[in-house]
Amino acid sequence: MPPLPIKILLNSEGSPLAFVSDSDHDARVYAAIASNIWSTFEKNGKNLMREDNLKFMLKGNVAITMVSNMLLCLVATPEVELGILKAKTDALAKHLEEPFQRVTAYTQA
């Protein structure tokens, strides 16, 4: 199993836009979890994501961060150290920020 078996990108409604996973079922389960987190995030205010929000799970770890107006969710096996997971999440979010801002600006125009 790869160290980061599932990567999910969700839109502003919490629906999955894209995912990479060996298992469609697992990706859908994690997408539902991330969608629920997104709904809670929207209801309780965006201050929830101002701090590092690495959440622990039974079979690994998941990191969730904002990219433009979307959530990026990376699921990692327990062997991946939290610092590595955070670094990968931050690097991918930074890489995606500019293109997603352009898409957001285009769709809002």
MMTF fields as JSON, N, C-alpha, C and O atoms, coordinates in Angstrom:
{
  "mmtfVersion": "1.0.0",
  "mmtfProducer": "UNKNOWN",
  "numBonds": 435,
  "numAtoms": 436,
  "numGroups": 109,
  "numChains": 1,
  "numModels": 1,
  "chainsPerModel": [1],
  "groupsPerChain": [109],
  "chainIdList": ["A"],
  "bondAtomList": [4, 2, 8, 6, 12, 10, 16, 14, 20, 18, 24, 22, 28, 26, 32, 30, 36, 34, 40, 38, 44, 42, 48, 46, 52, 50, 56, 54, 60, 58, 64, 62, 68, 66, 72, 70, 76, 74, 80, 78, 84, 82, 88, 86, 92, 90, 96, 94, 100, 98, 104, 102, 108, 106, 112, 110, 116, 114, 120, 118, 124, 122, 128, 126, 132, 130, 136, 134, 140, 138, 144, 142, 148, 146, 152, 150, 156, 154, 160, 158, 164, 162, 168, 166, 172, 170, 176, 174, 180, 178, 184, 182, 188, 186, 192, 190, 196, 194, 200, 198, 204, 202, 208, 206, 212, 210, 216, 214, 220, 218, 224, 222, 228, 226, 232, 230, 236, 234, 240, 238, 244, 242, 248, 246, 252, 250, 256, 254, 260, 258, 264, 262, 268, 266, 272, 270, 276, 274, 280, 278, 284, 282, 288, 286, 292, 290, 296, 294, 300, 298, 304, 302, 308, 306, 312, 310, 316, 314, 320, 318, 324, 322, 328, 326, 332, 330, 336, 334, 340, 338, 344, 342, 348, 346, 352, 350, 356, 354, 360, 358, 364, 362, 368, 366, 372, 370, 376, 374, 380, 378, 384, 382, 388, 386, 392, 390, 396, 394, 400, 398, 404, 402, 408, 406, 412, 410, 416, 414, 420, 418, 424, 422, 428, 426, 432, 430],
  "bondOrderList": [1, 1, 1, 1, 1, 1, 1, 1, 1, 1, 1, 1, 1, 1, 1, 1, 1, 1, 1, 1, 1, 1, 1, 1, 1, 1, 1, 1, 1, 1, 1, 1, 1, 1, 1, 1, 1, 1, 1, 1, 1, 1, 1, 1, 1, 1, 1, 1, 1, 1, 1, 1, 1, 1, 1, 1, 1, 1, 1, 1, 1, 1, 1, 1, 1, 1, 1, 1, 1, 1, 1, 1, 1, 1, 1, 1, 1, 1, 1, 1, 1, 1, 1, 1, 1, 1, 1, 1, 1, 1, 1, 1, 1, 1, 1, 1, 1, 1, 1, 1, 1, 1, 1, 1, 1, 1, 1, 1],
  "groupList": [{"groupName": "MET", "atomNameList": ["N", "CA", "C", "O"], "elementList": ["N", "C", "C", "O"], "formalChargeList": [0, 0, 0, 0], "bondAtomList": [1, 0, 2, 1, 3, 2], "bondOrderList": [1, 1, 2], "singleLetterCode": "M", "chemCompType": "L-PEPTIDE LINKING"}, {"groupName": "PRO", "atomNameList": ["N", "CA", "C", "O"], "elementList": ["N", "C", "C", "O"], "formalChargeList": [0, 0, 0, 0], "bondAtomList": [1, 0, 2, 1, 3, 2], "bondOrderList": [1, 1, 2], "singleLetterCode": "P", "chemCompType": "L-PEPTIDE LINKING"}, {"groupName": "LEU", "atomNameList": ["N", "CA", "C", "O"], "elementList": ["N", "C", "C", "O"], "formalChargeList": [0, 0, 0, 0], "bondAtomList": [1, 0, 2, 1, 3, 2], "bondOrderList": [1, 1, 2], "singleLetterCode": "L", "chemCompType": "L-PEPTIDE LINKING"}, {"groupName": "ILE", "atomNameList": ["N", "CA", "C", "O"], "elementList": ["N", "C", "C", "O"], "formalChargeList": [0, 0, 0, 0], "bondAtomList": [1, 0, 2, 1, 3, 2], "bondOrderList": [1, 1, 2], "singleLetterCode": "I", "chemCompType": "L-PEPTIDE LINKING"}, {"groupName": "LYS", "atomNameList": ["N", "CA", "C", "O"], "elementList": ["N", "C", "C", "O"], "formalChargeList": [0, 0, 0, 0], "bondAtomList": [1, 0, 2, 1, 3, 2], "bondOrderList": [1, 1, 2], "singleLetterCode": "K", "chemCompType": "L-PEPTIDE LINKING"}, {"groupName": "ASN", "atomNameList": ["N", "CA", "C", "O"], "elementList": ["N", "C", "C", "O"], "formalChargeList": [0, 0, 0, 0], "bondAtomList": [1, 0, 2, 1, 3, 2], "bondOrderList": [1, 1, 2], "singleLetterCode": "N", "chemCompType": "L-PEPTIDE LINKING"}, {"groupName": "SER", "atomNameList": ["N", "CA", "C", "O"], "elementList": ["N", "C", "C", "O"], "formalChargeList": [0, 0, 0, 0], "bondAtomList": [1, 0, 2, 1, 3, 2], "bondOrderList": [1, 1, 2], "singleLetterCode": "S", "chemCompType": "L-PEPTIDE LINKING"}, {"groupName": "GLU", "atomNameList": ["N", "CA", "C", "O"], "elementList": ["N", "C", "C", "O"], "formalChargeList": [0, 0, 0, 0], "bondAtomList": [1, 0, 2, 1, 3, 2], "bondOrderList": [1, 1, 2], "singleLetterCode": "E", "chemCompType": "L-PEPTIDE LINKING"}, {"groupName": "GLY", "atomNameList": ["N", "CA", "C", "O"], "elementList": ["N", "C", "C", "O"], "formalChargeList": [0, 0, 0, 0], "bondAtomList": [1, 0, 2, 1, 3, 2], "bondOrderList": [1, 1, 2], "singleLetterCode": "G", "chemCompType": "PEPTIDE LINKING"}, {"groupName": "ALA", "atomNameList": ["N", "CA", "C", "O"], "elementList": ["N", "C", "C", "O"], "formalChargeList": [0, 0, 0, 0], "bondAtomList": [1, 0, 2, 1, 3, 2], "bondOrderList": [1, 1, 2], "singleLetterCode": "A", "chemCompType": "L-PEPTIDE LINKING"}, {"groupName": "PHE", "atomNameList": ["N", "CA", "C", "O"], "elementList": ["N", "C", "C", "O"], "formalChargeList": [0, 0, 0, 0], "bondAtomList": [1, 0, 2, 1, 3, 2], "bondOrderList": [1, 1, 2], "singleLetterCode": "F", "chemCompType": "L-PEPTIDE LINKING"}, {"groupName": "VAL", "atomNameList": ["N", "CA", "C", "O"], "elementList": ["N", "C", "C", "O"], "formalChargeList": [0, 0, 0, 0], "bondAtomList": [1, 0, 2, 1, 3, 2], "bondOrderList": [1, 1, 2], "singleLetterCode": "V", "chemCompType": "L-PEPTIDE LINKING"}, {"groupName": "ASP", "atomNameList": ["N", "CA", "C", "O"], "elementList": ["N", "C", "C", "O"], "formalChargeList": [0, 0, 0, 0], "bondAtomList": [1, 0, 2, 1, 3, 2], "bondOrderList": [1, 1, 2], "singleLetterCode": "D", "chemCompType": "L-PEPTIDE LINKING"}, {"groupName": "HIS", "atomNameList": ["N", "CA", "C", "O"], "elementList": ["N", "C", "C", "O"], "formalChargeList": [0, 0, 0, 0], "bondAtomList": [1, 0, 2, 1, 3, 2], "bondOrderList": [1, 1, 2], "singleLetterCode": "H", "chemCompType": "L-PEPTIDE LINKING"}, {"groupName": "ARG", "atomNameList": ["N", "CA", "C", "O"], "elementList": ["N", "C", "C", "O"], "formalChargeList": [0, 0, 0, 0], "bondAtomList": [1, 0, 2, 1, 3, 2], "bondOrderList": [1, 1, 2], "singleLetterCode": "R", "chemCompType": "L-PEPTIDE LINKING"}, {"groupName": "TYR", "atomNameList": ["N", "CA", "C", "O"], "elementList": ["N", "C", "C", "O"], "formalChargeList": [0, 0, 0, 0], "bondAtomList": [1, 0, 2, 1, 3, 2], "bondOrderList": [1, 1, 2], "singleLetterCode": "Y", "chemCompType": "L-PEPTIDE LINKING"}, {"groupName": "TRP", "atomNameList": ["N", "CA", "C", "O"], "elementList": ["N", "C", "C", "O"], "formalChargeList": [0, 0, 0, 0], "bondAtomList": [1, 0, 2, 1, 3, 2], "bondOrderList": [1, 1, 2], "singleLetterCode": "W", "chemCompType": "L-PEPTIDE LINKING"}, {"groupName": "THR", "atomNameList": ["N", "CA", "C", "O"], "elementList": ["N", "C", "C", "O"], "formalChargeList": [0, 0, 0, 0], "bondAtomList": [1, 0, 2, 1, 3, 2], "bondOrderList": [1, 1, 2], "singleLetterCode": "T", "chemCompType": "L-PEPTIDE LINKING"}, {"groupName": "CYS", "atomNameList": ["N", "CA", "C", "O"], "elementList": ["N", "C", "C", "O"], "formalChargeList": [0, 0, 0, 0], "bondAtomList": [1, 0, 2, 1, 3, 2], "bondOrderList": [1, 1, 2], "singleLetterCode": "C", "chemCompType": "L-PEPTIDE LINKING"}, {"groupName": "GLN", "atomNameList": ["N", "CA", "C", "O"], "elementList": ["N", "C", "C", "O"], "formalChargeList": [0, 0, 0, 0], "bondAtomList": [1, 0, 2, 1, 3, 2], "bondOrderList": [1, 1, 2], "singleLetterCode": "Q", "chemCompType": "L-PEPTIDE LINKING"}],
  "groupTypeList": [0, 1, 1, 2, 1, 3, 4, 3, 2, 2, 5, 6, 7, 8, 6, 1, 2, 9, 10, 11, 6, 12, 6, 12, 13, 12, 9, 14, 11, 15, 9, 9, 3, 9, 6, 5, 3, 16, 6, 17, 10, 7, 4, 5, 8, 4, 5, 2, 0, 14, 7, 12, 5, 2, 4, 10, 0, 2, 4, 8, 5, 11, 9, 3, 17, 0, 11, 6, 5, 0, 2, 2, 18, 2, 11, 9, 17, 1, 7, 11, 7, 2, 8, 3, 2, 4, 9, 4, 17, 12, 9, 2, 9, 4, 13, 2, 7, 7, 1, 10, 19, 14, 11, 17, 9, 15, 17, 19, 9],
  "groupIdList": [1, 2, 3, 4, 5, 6, 7, 8, 9, 10, 11, 12, 13, 14, 15, 16, 17, 18, 19, 20, 21, 22, 23, 24, 25, 26, 27, 28, 29, 30, 31, 32, 33, 34, 35, 36, 37, 38, 39, 40, 41, 42, 43, 44, 45, 46, 47, 48, 49, 50, 51, 52, 53, 54, 55, 56, 57, 58, 59, 60, 61, 62, 63, 64, 65, 66, 67, 68, 69, 70, 71, 72, 73, 74, 75, 76, 77, 78, 79, 80, 81, 82, 83, 84, 85, 86, 87, 88, 89, 90, 91, 92, 93, 94, 95, 96, 97, 98, 99, 100, 101, 102, 103, 104, 105, 106, 107, 108, 109],
  "secStructList": [7, 7, 1, 1, 7, 3, 3, 3, 3, 3, 7, 6, 6, 1, 7, 3, 3, 3, 3, 3, 3, 1, 7, 2, 2, 2, 2, 2, 2, 2, 2, 2, 2, 2, 2, 2, 2, 2, 2, 2, 2, 2, 2, 2, 7, 4, 4, 4, 4, 1, 1, 7, 7, 3, 3, 3, 3, 6, 6, 3, 3, 3, 3, 3, 3, 3, 3, 6, 6, 3, 3, 3, 3, 3, 3, 3, 7, 6, 6, 1, 7, 2, 2, 2, 2, 2, 2, 2, 2, 2, 2, 2, 2, 2, 2, 2, 2, 2, 2, 2, 2, 2, 2, 2, 2, 2, 2, 2, 7],
  "xCoordList": [0.848, 0.0, 0.892, 1.847, 0.594, 1.402, 1.201, 0.159, 2.194, 2.096, 0.97, 0.445, 0.592, -0.532, -1.554, -1.631, -2.341, -3.191, -4.385, -4.932, -4.801, -5.994, -5.74, -5.274, -6.056, -6.013, -7.356, -7.822, -7.996, -9.334, -9.359, -8.784, -10.029, -10.272, -11.776, -12.498, -12.258, -13.688, -14.021, -13.21, -15.22, -15.649, -16.228, -16.205, -16.75, -17.231, -18.501, -18.864, -19.186, -20.348, -19.965, -20.816, -18.7, -18.24, -18.32, -18.088, -18.648, -18.712, -17.338, -16.608, -16.977, -15.661, -15.578, -16.447, -14.534, -14.269, -13.359, -13.53, -12.385, -11.418, -10.807, -10.715, -10.393, -9.663, -8.732, -8.943, -7.687, -6.745, -6.722, -6.417, -7.051, -7.111, -7.119, -7.607, -6.578, -6.66, -8.065, -8.461, -8.806, -10.143, -11.169, -11.111, -12.105, -13.172, -13.999, -14.409, -14.244, -15.031, -14.36, -15.006, -13.069, -12.35, -12.359, -12.545, -12.16, -12.158, -13.515, -13.583, -14.589, -15.933, -16.191, -16.827, -15.698, -15.857, -15.125, -15.689, -13.87, -13.11, -13.689, -13.636, -14.239, -14.881, -16.091, -16.328, -16.859, -18.007, -17.558, -18.177, -16.485, -15.946, -15.473, -15.792, -14.717, -14.216, -15.364, -15.304, -16.414, -17.582, -18.261, -18.7, -18.345, -18.917, -18.067, -18.597, -16.759, -15.856, -16.071, -16.092, -16.234, -16.472, -17.754, -17.767, -18.837, -20.102, -19.951, -20.451, -19.266, -19.017, -18.188, -18.449, -17.197, -16.329, -17.145, -16.952, -18.052, -18.877, -19.85, -20.074, -20.43, -21.394, -20.735, -21.307, -19.541, -18.898, -17.878, -17.241, -17.713, -16.8, -15.447, -14.979, -14.836, -13.571, -12.386, -11.271, -12.592, -11.497, -11.031, -9.931, -11.862, -11.47, -10.23, -9.47, -10.005, -8.882, -7.667, -6.715, -7.689, -6.555, -5.385, -4.257, -5.632, -4.564, -4.256, -4.996, -3.18, -2.88, -3.965, -4.243, -4.562, -5.655, -5.37, -6.015, -4.413, -4.169, -5.068, -4.979, -5.919, -6.856, -6.369, -5.837, -6.554, -6.108, -7.257, -8.406, -6.942, -7.933, -7.435, -6.26, -8.315, -7.946, -6.937, -6.042, -7.052, -6.181, -5.193, -4.741, -4.853, -3.915, -4.2, -4.794, -3.772, -3.959, -4.511, -4.292, -5.226, -5.74, -5.382, -5.512, -4.933, -4.64, -5.595, -5.778, -6.199, -7.147, -6.723, -6.44, -6.679, -6.298, -7.085, -7.604, -7.174, -7.853, -6.928, -5.732, -7.501, -6.824, -7.85, -8.842, -7.616, -8.578, -9.89, -9.916, -10.981, -12.248, -12.605, -13.78, -11.581, -11.785, -10.998, -10.129, -11.319, -10.578, -9.756, -10.238, -8.516, -7.629, -7.477, -7.143, -7.717, -7.669, -6.674, -6.824, -5.657, -4.695, -4.816, -4.8, -4.936, -5.02, -3.702, -3.218, -3.121, -1.819, -1.901, -2.725, -1.041, -0.935, -0.285, 0.347, -0.431, 0.146, 1.666, 2.23, 2.333, 3.792, 4.286, 5.437, 3.428, 3.827, 3.804, 2.771, 4.933, 5.007, 4.162, 4.036, 3.585, 2.703, 3.41, 2.806, 4.679, 5.431, 5.574, 5.488, 5.794, 5.895, 4.542, 4.465, 3.473, 2.131, 1.795, 1.246, 2.124, 1.872, 2.69, 2.173, 3.953, 4.814, 4.28, 4.263, 3.846, 3.291, 1.999, 1.773, 1.155, -0.105, 0.155, -0.452, 1.056, 1.384, 1.98, 1.638, 2.878, 3.519, 2.499, 2.528, 1.607, 0.597, -0.384, -0.778, -0.777, -1.681, -1.037, -1.69, 0.234, 0.946, 1.016, 0.848, 1.262, 1.361, 0.012, -0.018, -1.084, -2.411, -3.065, -4.022, -2.571, -3.23, -3.44, -4.567, -2.396, -2.522, -3.477, -4.366, -3.327, -4.277, -5.729, -6.639, -5.945, -7.308, -7.868, -9.066, -7.033, -7.503, -7.947, -8.942, -7.208, -7.601, -8.936, -9.791, -9.112, -10.372, -11.516, -12.586, -11.3, -12.326, -12.696, -13.878, -11.698, -11.961, -12.732, -13.636, -12.385, -13.051, -14.506, -15.384, -14.773, -16.137, -17.018, -18.241, -16.423, -17.204, -17.436, -18.252, -16.732, -16.873, -18.109, -18.381],
  "yCoordList": [-1.177, 0.0, 1.238, 1.307, 2.225, 3.446, 4.236, 4.114, 5.048, 5.786, 6.82, 7.134, 7.354, 8.289, 7.691, 8.11, 6.709, 5.97, 6.737, 6.355, 7.808, 8.526, 10.025, 10.569, 10.684, 12.138, 12.578, 12.025, 13.581, 14.014, 15.537, 16.224, 16.054, 17.483, 17.691, 17.07, 18.577, 18.83, 20.259, 21.167, 20.457, 21.813, 22.502, 21.946, 23.717, 24.501, 23.928, 24.324, 23.009, 22.344, 21.053, 20.409, 20.677, 19.458, 18.227, 17.113, 18.417, 17.284, 17.009, 17.945, 15.747, 15.444, 15.833, 15.477, 16.561, 16.925, 15.907, 15.556, 15.436, 14.479, 13.716, 14.218, 12.493, 11.731, 10.756, 10.352, 10.387, 9.369, 8.312, 8.601, 7.079, 6.006, 4.66, 4.546, 3.649, 2.29, 1.72, 0.811, 2.247, 1.738, 2.857, 3.83, 2.722, 3.712, 3.777, 4.857, 2.615, 2.575, 3.385, 4.212, 3.151, 3.896, 5.387, 6.197, 5.756, 7.175, 7.801, 8.933, 7.083, 7.618, 7.767, 8.73, 6.819, 6.912, 8.141, 8.924, 8.31, 9.47, 10.765, 11.794, 10.737, 11.931, 12.317, 13.502, 11.333, 11.614, 12.222, 13.161, 11.686, 12.24, 13.671, 14.563, 13.885, 15.231, 16.187, 17.354, 15.711, 16.537, 16.965, 18.108, 16.039, 16.367, 17.403, 18.325, 17.255, 18.241, 19.598, 20.625, 19.601, 20.854, 21.519, 22.726, 20.747, 21.307, 21.913, 23.006, 21.209, 21.727, 22.992, 23.956, 22.983, 24.139, 25.348, 26.448, 25.156, 26.256, 26.761, 27.966, 25.857, 26.243, 26.979, 27.927, 26.553, 27.082, 28.165, 28.659, 28.536, 29.625, 29.15, 28.075, 29.967, 29.599, 29.71, 29.344, 30.2, 30.264, 28.874, 28.72, 27.861, 26.492, 26.045, 25.222, 26.572, 26.127, 27.044, 26.894, 27.969, 28.887, 28.234, 28.719, 27.157, 26.441, 25.171, 24.798, 24.519, 23.227, 22.241, 22.073, 21.607, 20.688, 19.299, 18.848, 18.633, 17.234, 16.396, 16.475, 15.608, 14.783, 13.339, 12.854, 12.666, 11.282, 10.335, 10.599, 9.239, 8.24, 6.875, 6.721, 5.898, 4.572, 3.866, 3.192, 3.999, 3.273, 4.191, 3.877, 5.284, 6.204, 7.623, 7.861, 8.555, 9.969, 10.662, 10.229, 11.737, 12.553, 14.004, 14.477, 14.695, 16.122, 16.854, 16.458, 17.915, 18.7, 20.154, 20.679, 20.805, 22.213, 22.915, 22.271, 24.227, 25.043, 25.29, 25.529, 25.228, 25.643, 26.474, 25.94, 27.785, 28.699, 28.53, 28.734, 28.163, 27.96, 26.477, 26.118, 25.617, 24.175, 23.563, 24.203, 22.331, 21.575, 20.505, 19.806, 20.388, 19.329, 18.347, 18.741, 17.085, 16.05, 14.981, 14.39, 14.729, 13.658, 12.625, 12.966, 11.375, 10.271, 9.515, 9.181, 9.246, 8.575, 7.33, 7.242, 6.378, 5.188, 5.58, 6.633, 4.748, 5.08, 5.242, 5.891, 4.659, 4.742, 6.143, 6.486, 6.946, 8.297, 9.193, 9.333, 9.792, 10.681, 11.926, 12.382, 12.47, 13.626, 14.823, 15.567, 15.016, 16.128, 15.988, 16.977, 14.762, 14.505, 14.731, 15.34, 14.243, 14.437, 15.921, 16.375, 16.669, 18.116, 18.787, 19.64, 18.416, 19.015, 18.712, 19.595, 17.48, 17.118, 17.877, 18.352, 17.993, 18.72, 20.19, 20.759, 20.805, 22.218, 22.444, 23.416, 21.548, 21.698, 21.564, 22.339, 20.594, 20.413, 21.58, 22.043, 22.057, 23.209, 24.445, 25.183, 24.669, 25.818, 25.698, 26.686, 24.491, 24.247, 24.481, 24.949, 24.161, 24.275, 25.638, 25.955, 26.454, 27.718, 28.64, 29.068, 28.952, 29.898, 29.395, 30.142, 28.158, 27.696, 27.702, 28.042, 27.331, 27.307, 28.709, 28.915, 29.675, 31.053, 31.55, 32.265, 31.172, 31.558, 30.919, 31.576, 29.656, 28.978, 29.631, 29.862, 29.929, 30.574, 31.931, 32.255, 32.727, 34.049, 33.917, 34.708, 32.936, 32.722, 32.31, 32.793, 31.426, 30.945, 31.98, 31.922, 32.927, 33.964, 35.172, 36.032, 35.254, 36.405, 36.286, 37.166],
  "zCoordList": [0.0, 0.0, 0.0, 0.775, -0.866, -0.879, 0.41, 1.055, 0.791, 2.048, 2.068, 3.136, 0.905, 0.811, -0.158, -1.313, 0.308, -0.619, -1.171, -2.206, -0.506, -0.955, -0.921, 0.08, -2.037, -2.119, -2.675, -3.672, -2.037, -2.436, -2.52, -1.676, -3.541, -3.682, -3.669, -4.449, -2.774, -2.633, -3.04, -2.856, -3.595, -3.934, -2.712, -1.613, -2.897, -1.761, -1.136, -0.028, -1.816, -1.229, -0.509, 0.105, -0.581, 0.06, -0.819, -0.352, -2.089, -3.02, -3.603, -3.929, -3.74, -4.304, -5.778, -6.575, -6.128, -7.52, -8.174, -9.341, -7.403, -7.928, -6.762, -5.642, -7.055, -6.049, -6.733, -7.876, -5.994, -6.436, -5.339, -4.182, -5.727, -4.743, -5.457, -6.582, -4.797, -5.323, -5.158, -5.888, -4.211, -3.903, -4.009, -3.256, -4.938, -5.055, -3.778, -3.351, -3.167, -1.937, -0.831, -0.188, -0.608, 0.428, 0.133, 1.041, -1.12, -1.485, -1.198, -0.719, -1.484, -1.224, 0.281, 0.711, 1.073, 2.525, 3.052, 3.817, 2.643, 3.1, 2.548, 3.222, 1.338, 0.78, 1.62, 1.853, 2.076, 2.935, 4.26, 4.761, 4.822, 6.071, 5.853, 6.639, 4.79, 4.499, 4.206, 4.592, 3.529, 3.251, 4.545, 4.678, 5.499, 6.797, 7.514, 8.133, 7.431, 8.031, 7.375, 8.053, 6.039, 5.313, 5.81, 6.05, 5.968, 6.44, 7.826, 8.088, 8.706, 10.047, 9.986, 10.706, 9.13, 8.919, 8.475, 8.994, 7.524, 7.018, 8.083, 8.189, 8.871, 9.898, 11.054, 11.593, 11.437, 12.635, 12.365, 13.296, 11.138, 10.824, 10.376, 10.753, 9.571, 8.949, 9.901, 9.528, 11.107, 12.073, 12.485, 13.018, 12.242, 12.587, 11.841, 12.351, 10.635, 9.817, 9.919, 9.154, 10.833, 10.959, 11.672, 11.58, 12.373, 13.065, 12.288, 11.377, 12.643, 12.02, 12.438, 13.625, 11.469, 11.767, 11.225, 10.279, 11.821, 11.487, 12.39, 13.615, 11.786, 12.542, 12.54, 11.542, 13.655, 13.782, 13.463, 13.816, 12.799, 12.443, 12.911, 13.243, 12.937, 13.425, 12.532, 13.042, 11.222, 10.303, 9.611, 8.509, 10.204, 9.586, 10.02, 11.072, 9.204, 9.503, 8.276, 7.144, 8.515, 7.422, 7.707, 8.836, 6.681, 6.798, 5.87, 4.719, 6.369, 5.587, 5.654, 6.731, 4.495, 4.447, 3.355, 2.443, 3.448, 2.438, 1.261, 1.431, 0.057, -1.167, -1.916, -2.412, -2.0, -2.595, -1.831, -0.617, -2.509, -1.801, -1.71, -1.638, -1.715, -1.664, -0.51, 0.082, -0.213, 0.79, 0.1, -0.792, 0.524, 0.068, 1.219, 2.336, 0.953, 1.982, 1.551, 0.482, 2.374, 2.119, 3.233, 4.416, 2.846, 3.796, 3.74, 2.659, 4.901, 4.964, 5.833, 6.743, 5.54, 6.379, 7.708, 7.795, 8.742, 10.043, 10.021, 10.903, 9.023, 8.951, 8.583, 8.855, 7.97, 7.566, 8.798, 9.452, 9.11, 10.269, 10.014, 8.877, 11.086, 10.941, 10.321, 9.548, 10.651, 10.07, 8.563, 7.835, 8.088, 6.65, 5.988, 4.921, 6.617, 6.07, 5.973, 4.968, 7.013, 6.995, 5.901, 5.181, 5.768, 4.74, 3.339, 2.482, 3.1, 1.79, 1.522, 0.409, 2.536, 2.385, 2.085, 1.178, 2.844, 2.623, 1.243, 0.569, 0.814, -0.498, -1.627, -2.582, -1.523, -2.565, -2.582, -3.652, -1.411, -1.337, -1.958, -2.695, -1.663, -2.236, -3.759, -4.472, -4.247, -5.69, -6.391, -7.529, -5.725, -6.328, -6.148, -6.855, -5.217, -4.864, -6.068, -6.315, -6.811, -7.928, -9.013, -9.421, -9.495, -10.518, -10.022, -10.779, -8.772, -8.251, -8.085, -8.279, -7.732, -7.642, -9.009, -9.119, -10.057, -11.416, -11.8, -12.394, -11.465, -11.768, -11.008, -11.572, -9.741, -8.926, -9.501, -9.615, -9.865, -10.444, -11.754, -12.023, -12.558, -13.846, -13.65, -14.364, -12.695, -12.488, -11.807, -11.935, -11.084, -10.421, -11.313, -10.983, -12.438, -13.343, -14.201, -15.018]
}
